[in-house]
């Protein structure tokens, strides 16, 4: 049986990993949104790499919205913005769920909130 301290450390470790993965996904998606908005050349290797890295994350959202065109020919790909928001929300829910599960196991096994601290 794990102590409350070790469960707390495990919960922190797992949530740190989830936050890191989600933050990286959000960062790469935000870079793609900015590159698309600024009409970056698709011939540039960095742009190609970003597009290849984010394509699998975006395919569930492709076609949900048509692009939003601004004056000056700038375009906002709304499906990319939607993907960014969904991944941020799912990451938040995962972290909250893991945290609550860690707290739930500790509180209800021991019967005291102090055991979780």
N, C-alpha and C positions, 0 to 999 in steps of 0.2 A: 504494500500500500504506500502510495506516494505521500509525502508531506505536503502541507499547504504551500510551503515555500517553493518546493520543486515544481508543483503544478502551476504556480504563479509564474515562475521562470519559463516553463514550457509554453504557457499561454503568451507571454511576452515575445518569446522567440518566434512562435508561429505567426503572431500578428505582425511582427517586424518583417518576416519574409513576405507575407501577403501585401503589406504596404509597399515594400520595395518593388515587387513585381508589378503591382498596379501603377505605381508612380512611374516606372519605366515605360509601361504601355501608354500611359497618359502623355508622357513627355514625347514619345515618338509620334503619337497621333497629333499632338499639338504642332510639332515641327511640320508634319505633312499638311495640316490645315493652313499653316502660314505659308509654306512653299506653294501650295495650290493657289492661295489668295494672291500671292505676289507673282504668279505666273512664271515660276522657276522653270528653266529649261529641262525638259525630260531627257536631254542628252547628257546632262551632268551625272557623273557617277554617284555622287552623294544623293541626288534626287532619286535616282534609280534604286539605290539601296533602301532609302526610306520607303519608297513605294512598295518594293518587294517585302520589306519587313512588316508593313501595315496592311497589305492586301488581305491576308488571312483574318485579321481582326475586323476588317470592314465588310467582308462579303455578306454577313447576315443583314447588313443595313443598306446595301446597294439597292437603289430603286425606291427607297421609302419616300424620299423627297426629290423634287427637281432642284437643280442648282439655283441659287439666288444671285442674280446679277446686279451689280452696283454700277454707278456712273464711273466712267473711265475704263470699263471692261473688266473690272475686278469681279471675281466669282467666289462665292462661298458655297462649298459643297456641304449642304445641310446634313447629308447622311454621315459625314465625317464628324460633324459637331454632335449629332445624336449618339454616335458610337462613343465619343469621348465622354459624354454625360452618363451613358449607360454603364460604361466600365468604371467610372468614378463611383456611381451609386452601388454597383455590385461589390466593388472593393470595400466600400463603407459597410455594407450589410455583412460581408464576410468577417471583417474585423469585429464588428459588434457581436455577431453570432459566436465567434470564437471566444471573445471576452466574456460574454454571458454564460457560455457553456463552462468555461473555466471557473467562473464565480459560482455558478449553480452547483457544480460538482463539489466544490469546497464547502460552500455554505450548508448544503443540505446533507452532506455526509457527516459533518461535525456538528451542525446545528448552531454554529456561531459565526457571525460576520468577521470577528477578529481572526479567525483561522485563515482567512483569505489574504490578509495583509502581510 
